[in-house]
Amino acid sequence: MEALAVTVLEKLSSSVYKELGIIWNLKEDIEKMKNTISLIKSVLLDAETKTNNHQVSNWLEELKDVLYDADDLLDDFSIEDLKGKVMDRNTKVKQVLHFFSKSNKIAYSHKLGHRMKAIQKRLDGIAKNKHALQLTDRPMENPIVYREQRQTYSFVSKNEVIGRDDEKKCIKHYLLDTNATYNVSVIPIVGIGGLGKTALAQLVYNDNDVQKHFELKMWVYVSDEFDMKKIAQEIIGNEKNSLMEQVQQQLRNKIQGKKFLLVLDDMWNEDREIWLKLKSLFVEGGRGSMIIVTTRSQTVARIAGTHPPLLLEGLDYQKSMKLFSRVAFGELKEQNDLELLAIGRDIVKKCAGIPLAIRTIGSLLFSRNLGRTDWQYFKDVEFSKIDQHKDKIFSILKLSYDHLPSFLKKCFAYCSLFPKGFVFDKKTLIQLWVAEGFIQQSNDIRCVEDVGHEYFMSLLSMSFYQDVTMDDCGGVSTCKMHDLMHDLAQLIAGHEYAVVEGEEAINVNRTRYLSSRSALQFGSQSPSSYKLRTFHLHPQMNAGNYMDQSYVLSFSRLKMLRVLTLSGLNIVAIPNSIEEMKHLRYIDLSLNIALKDLPPGITSLQNLQTLKLSECYNLEILPENINKSLRHLELNGCERLTCMPQGLGQLTNLQTLTNFVCDKGSTGVNELIDLNNLRGRLEIKGLDSLRNSAAEIEYAKVLIEKKHLQQLELRWTYDDDFNPWPSQPKRAELRLEDEMVLEALQPHHSLQKLVIDGFCGKRLPDWIGTLSSLLTVEIHNCTFLTSLPEAMCNLVSLQKLCMYNCIPLEKIYAKPYGQEWPKISHIREVEILPMRPSLLKYFT
């Protein structure tokens, strides 16, 4: 609630809205609204401690509704202003509308004023009722202050599991037993939530001896929904809507005669018959195959296990303190403070050896000022409250949530919209938070995505996320949420958030964020009754079904939407009525393989920040003059896209452009010159189309100023049928042209990964030796390349070098006898293979 009030107050106080207030003759209304919300905000803390009072709870719900409506109104202000600026830039439109503009402005001003006064009337009533409810101004009681300036993070990765060595040895003994009695044996790991059952299974699963022992390794997250077909589909990697008979046959074919290891993580179903049916699918595995089941239920362990269950207990005191110290102090000097350690010991004793509780509390203390007074207060006042609750671990997690600043609380609650076991992509999650308006504006020069990164890392540091994976550049790529954390997110989300599993009804007046697993019909209410800001339609239940055009059309009624996710639904077309959804900031249309184009109306969405179109294989064209507000354009796997739209070079706010396709006979790559905010990964395809224009782009240096770019992939068209040995004159011409093009595409020296694919030159440019931050170099299908630059020996950060299907290089750089091997022997990982990268999946 506080975060929403702060968001509205920030808008009302900003210079932009003050200017708009003057333009629309609403200056006094804006000031009055700001003062009223400020008065109400001062009692929010007191109100939120009294939510068990039915009247106070209703008061907060009414306040939430009116604050959302106020935020929508203020967005309408800015949208109208943006439309005006666009019209001013378009001289023809300006001439046509000149006569009408004054009267329209007066009419719209009157409409805005009427809406603002209606909202103000509701706010006045709420402000009056705060006295009747005896709500008082209340400063923050807790002296532990969020430490925004800390730039380090303390989180224990799955590779740093503490205190489970004995349990790991026990499970390994079962797994590596060469005298196995059964074709398939089952080892249950049993324990309450938060003990680290999944972490232990991961520790064993990733063990080198275990990896070598089994021909096939598989992991399935089961959770509440025990669906045999879904489990089998995950194992075989088939998401198609196939019949069960086909699925089970594919599964049998995959495992037949092979010694496999399968982890069924977080199993709840206690129906023995269903378990026996599932187990029957695995009987054709090789002798010694193993299934590890993690579960909170001893009944599940009795039903499934062929081995005695491993009953996981809490960590002993010493191991608990080791984990706590690592999380609460990290590498900081405070770990030598005897008084802090004494307070920490008392706190650890109340965590009952539960790793999730220890990590959560340790992370909470790490992220706060580490003064002794703060720790003592936390132990004596805050932490003592958990003794009053039956479910202590859940109370500990709730305590950690209570200490989050308001802006992080909304980010955490938002995760309740996604199913248990969901893999969160860090960049996508931050884009969603930005689109929802959860990111507070920073006082420094950082962009909102960088602030969002701080939010994410803070939540990760405080153990709200786990199971982190890293990208090629060492940054966090994905994560998951522990089931108990997900339960907590659902508990605190309230009526604002709704997850619909089927034909359930939703409260159209209170629900603002909605997630559904099936095509949801929105009923017959008027469009104004829907105040949804977010709609995620998850594709699990829609695989293989084409979404009806009329259903897609119905989304245009949801005029307040900021976020719309329609991924993997085989949508054929997007209606032009999408232009009516003027608040949209984020659209995910990825994995819609039938989609060929986008409607021109999408360019009129003045606030659109993120457009995801990855894996839309049949997408052929993008609309021209995409709005300049766009910050993220994802086009991975759009194989039929043959050119980029006109006006792309004007999108100077663009941070994500995963793919850039060079048009034949064009110098379109120069469109990239001014896009210096690009970051992350950029793939430039079709560079062979620039050969005739090589001289024109040689000195353009279109990439050298892009200091935020981490990964660059430069690709020429490579065809299996292409004659690798053309005539000598033609070969010389291709070589010179490609070398000129590559020379012109010199990136900033901060680049961390470089891929060169299909290059026909004989030598690589010397600028490669200046890329001092380079971690990975991959060279694919460069059949004319005879050597690597001498300057590569200067790349002291280089950790990985891959050469695939580069015939002349294979022999001279072969380990250990190639004549040029000593020049690359210092690189930690070198991979040289006589095949294209696309074939590697068949050999791994």
Phi, psi and omega in degrees: 000315181299320180298320179293317178298319179296319179301313181294318180296321179299319179294315181296331183270349185287154180297329180299312184285331173297318178295317179295325178300322178291316182300316184265011178059041183233023184302313182293323179296319180296316181295320180294317179298318180300316181295319181294315181294323178298319179295318180292319182301328184293342181252004184298319181299317179296319181295320184288344174274353183242028185290347174289346174278120185302318182293319178294319179299316177296321179299318179294321178296318178297318179297317180300316180300314184289328177293320175298317180295322178295319179296319177298318180297315180295325175295322176300321176306306187292325179296316179297322179295317179297319178299320179297320181292322177297318179296321179297327180285336181264101188297324181295313178298322181298319180294317182296319187268358185304317184293324187270344192300319184294314181293321178297321181296318179294317181296316181291322177300319179296318180295315179297317180299320179296316179295321182293319180293325178295319178292320179298322179298318178294320178296321178299318179296319179293318179296323179294320183290340180296332177286319180297328179274359178059041175275137186239155173299134184214115177288165179298123183285322189285120181284353180281113189258139179297130184264092183290332188281347182291127184252003176256159183227139180245100173221142182267118180283170182294343178275359181239039179292130185253135168084018181239027182295316181296317180296322179297317179298320181298313181292320178299324178300317177293314186294322187264009180295119182276353179253043183297135182280321186257156169298316180230121176251154183235126179247112177272138170249119189241139176177163179291166180300137175095356182281343178101032179298312180295319180298320178295316178299320178295320181299316180288315183302322184268002179295137184300317181297320180293317180301320182285333188285330185250140178286329187225129178237133184220147180224128178229129174272120187264301181058211191295323187268101180270090184247109183304315182297317180296318179298314179297320180296321179295322181294317183273354179072032181244114181260005181288157182277062183277162175288153182301324180300318178293318183297312183294327178291319177297321179296314180299320179297324183290320188260351188304120177075359182259138176280113187242159170239123179237131173253122172256100189270130174065063181267135184241332190295127184253017179272110185297322182299316180295320180297317181296324177296318179293315182299327181297338180288345187253002188293342182272006174291162181293155179301136181095003176295149186226143172239126173258126178246124172258136185202155173268353188253124176290334176297316176301318180297319180293319181293317190267328193286140167255340172257157174300140181293143172274107181275105184284129179248172178294157177294148175289174188299315183297316180292324177298316180293325179297315179295315180300314182296321181296321183278317186285331183247330185062232179259018188277156184291342183298343181293349176263001180280110186296325180292318177297319179297322179296318177294319179300322179298318179296322179293316182299323181300326181281350180274355172056030176072013182272113186305317182298319178294317180296315180297318183297312181290319177299319179294322179299315180290327178297324186274003180246168174298129190267034177288151181298324180299318180298313181297316181298316178299315181300314181295315187281325188254304186285307187290335180294340182295335185291340179296340182278352187251145181289313181269091188292320183295319179294324178295324178294316179297318179297323178297318178297320177296316182302331182273357176291144170296156188303324183290333176278333178299318180293321180297320180291314181301327181301331182291347178293345181285347184253149185291160175301143180081001182296138177268112180275126170275123187302314183296318180296317180299318179293319177300321178294315179301319179297314181298326181281350181081022182279343185271121178284141180296135181273150179281343179267195187270005182294146174280165185297329179295324177293322176294319177299324176299318177298319177302310182300311183295328176294315178294322177295316179300328181265019172067021174284340173238163179206186178051055184283141167244152184249152178270183184295342183256011176085007178265161179293130180256304182224168176202172174233177178236132177301146181306320181293323176294322178295319176300319179295317180300318178293324180297316186273349184294325177071199185288342181298326186250137178220136174243118186253127182264340183201243183266021182297148177274151176239156177276099187295339182275334185252332184283127178246335183233121189230137175230137182221150177257001179218161180299116188257127176270136188267010172074196189252006180297158178291151182306328183293341181282345178266116181246024180301137174257338184220136170222114175254120174253107182281140190274359188306320185272000187242010183302131178085354181258137175272134182281131181296138181303320182294330179290317176299320180300327183296339180292338180295344177286339183273076193285349180262002183299132170262328185231130177226118179246115179230057186270139173068034185247006179057041177293134182275320183207151175256125182291150180294345179294356176300337179296341178286344182271068192291345180274351187302131176242340187216124176229125176247108179245019184296157178063024172261089192289343180271350185286124183256332180205176178242150181288149179299335181299341182293337180285349180270001179280096189295338184258001186298124182251321186232127177231112183254120182230017184300144179062022168274081193300329185263005178295123187253333187208148175251148180293148180282158176057050174300146187299144184289351178285348185298132181244335184221119178234108184255124187228023180303134174075012176275076192291336183266000178287120188252351180201168177258153184287151174298143178092357181300324182295347179270356181276070188288349175272356186296125178252328181241121171219093189290328182225139173231122183256121178281130181277144181296134177072020184232156173258035185303340179300339177294345175299340183278350190305313186267003181270063187274002175266001180301139179218173180076234187245138175228126175248123177253119185249159175073033182294341176297337179288348180266000185301319181290343182247017186305318182296328183287329183260358188303324185253011183288326180051058188287343186249348192293339181267001185271079188284347180268351183289130181258322183232133180230127177240119182249115188235127167264156180292126177240123184240135178302329182273357181291132179288110184289349181232073178291179181300155185302314179298318181295320180298318180295321179295313179299318183299312182295317182295315180295322179294323177294317180297312182294323177300323183286343185261035178295125180271175175293151186291352181275359181303143183248338178220135181229129175238129176238124189226125174079011180294131183260005180286167180267335182222149176271153183291155180292340184297343177302326180289351180265355183277079191293343181260004187297127179256326185223136172233128176236133179236118185241138166054036178259083191282350179255352185289126186255343180196168175261154181298141177301329185291351180295338177293345178278349185277080186291340180273350186297125182246341185216132177227122180238134175230116182239130177054045176241081193305313182297334183275338187302316186283316188284340179252010182296145178267135359254003191260355179299141185297335180258003182305319181303335182286340181240004185294340181284346182284133188299319183229117178237130180229119180234116184226143182273043182213162177287149180303328182296341179270350185299327184299337180278352183243006181240000000 
